[in-house]
Amino acid sequence: MRGAQNFQGAMFSYISLEERVPAKHPLRKLRSLVDTLLASMSAEFEAVYARRGRPSVPPEMLLKALLLQILFSIRSERLLVEAIDYNLLYRWFVGLNIENKVWDHSTFSANRERLFNEELARVFFERVKCTAQWAKLIGDEHFSVDGTLIEAWASHKSFKRKDDDHTPTAGRNAEVDFKGETRSNDTHASTTDPDARLFKKAQGDKSRLCHMGHILMDNRHGLVVDVEITHASGTAEREAALKMLARQKRKARLTVGADKGYDCRAFVQGCRQLGITAHVAAKAKHSAIDGRTQRHEGYQVSLKVRKRIEEAFGWIKTVGGLAKTKLIGQAKLAGQALMGFAAYNLVRMGSIGGWWDAHHA
């Protein structure tokens, strides 16, 4: 027979959040791992908070909430706080009971400079990397490098001449006609995001205001071992790659795979000075890679494996929300990127270990 709808709110509840989360839910393993990593960062948290005053929201809760935003593709912090308020799984993950009141969304903005900066985000990223190294998921010999464009939170209308007095025009969204005007990064700058640069990745592509993100990937399991955010330029990829490679501890001679954009004399010679063999996809003409390197079996392996780096970029843009940043400035974007790739590594480690199920996120 058909059941009757008869909802009546209960005055008391005797079911804990712990009982509502399935025993095999992947967030259980993830929360245990993240709690251990954040506990190791207690000294870093103490250094950025005052010893006296009104107690604030624990930084561990805010960082776990930020991980939820990345993992479940929540587009804004206002929606994130709303979801934590009514979603029992999210409450359990960040450490709130059913009776606890969730914080205001402006708390994230208030802690942006102190907690979500590049320095603390890199500490968390390095803790995740150390965990992967302890589990022997990261090697120390073969890497791949690549860069991608991250669209800035600025429109073409904000890209004005540097000597302009920035006098506001009538209306909130006034028409701007820059047809026939020669615009370049030397003479123009965005009034919304001064760190953004007008750039296009290839001939025929449209120019856009953007930043450039770079990662160094370990070839063993495709984990990201370093992240760098720079201004968008024609040489930024090669310069950032050498900077990240120089930070790697070397026990033996390293190899680094890359696409044809890195096939230039400056990058290949820079790698040789660092004691690194550049396995770069060779151009048809005027290649900086000699024939001896191309004949080596490891060269072909590097060219094949390096394509997996696009998986990290694809995940961070489609799931992590970095196709277009909502933050202003390169410093804030660096913190966001480091947290995003740290989350990617955690998911990747869970997939390798068999405890992360993509159907839950």
Salt bridges, closest charged atoms under 4 A:
GLU18 OE2 - ARG28 NH1 2.60
ASP35 OD1 - LYS64 NZ 2.98
GLU44 OE2 - ARG127 NH2 3.32
GLU77 OE2 - ARG112 NH2 2.25
ASP85 OD1 - ARG91 NH2 3.00
ASP104 OD2 - HIS105 NE2 3.95
GLU113 OE2 - LYS332 NZ 3.85
GLU118 OE2 - ARG122 NH2 3.87
GLU126 OE1 - LYS129 NZ 3.24
GLU141 OE1 - HIS142 NE2 3.63
GLU151 OE2 - LYS324 NZ 3.99
ASP163 OD1 - ARG161 NE 3.27
GLU181 OE2 - HIS188 NE2 2.84
ASP193 OD2 - HIS211 NE2 2.96
ASP205 OD1 - ARG208 NH2 3.45
ASP226 OD1 - ARG122 NH1 3.12
ASP226 OD2 - ARG247 NE 2.91
GLU228 OE2 - LYS243 NZ 3.09
GLU228 OE1 - ARG247 NH2 2.77
GLU237 OE2 - LYS201 NZ 3.88
ASP290 OD2 - ARG272 NH2 3.51
ASP357 OD1 - HIS359 ND1 2.79
ASP357 OD2 - HIS360 NE2 3.97
